[in-house]
Amino acid sequence: MHELSIALSILDLVEEEAQRRGGVRVLAVHLKLGPLSGVVAEALSSAFELAREGTSFDTCRLEITEVPIVVFCPNCKSEQEPVSIQCLCCAQCGTPTPQVIHGQEMDVSAMEIADEYANAPG
């Protein structure tokens, strides 16, 4: 299950960034994930929950946004969704489209951090 090693890598990245920002508390990590990334979203979510246990990120959420596949059609000269994940052909004209624009992503896009001053007396 390579999702566990990915979850651990995400937590390492989050810990590094949290320390760089002075030890902030991270509430959530936002991840963009494409179907061609080779990662199963549900498995990654489960692995993240397991990996965060017993760490300073034990309440941190992993918010996954699934990114659709978009290819560039050389015939239509535009970005199109393919027929299917198994058939990377333009849905408009049927031309095979080897250039994938979106759908391979696995990117940490944002971190939600706690505003420690929100509940501070005034």
Secondary structure, DSSP 8 states (H G I E B T S, - for coil): -HHHHHHHHHHHHHHHHHHHTTS--EEEEEEEE-TTSS--HHHHHHHHHHHHTTSTTTT-EEEEEE---EEEETTTTEEE-BS-SS--BBTTT--B--EEEES--EEEEEEEE--TTTTS--
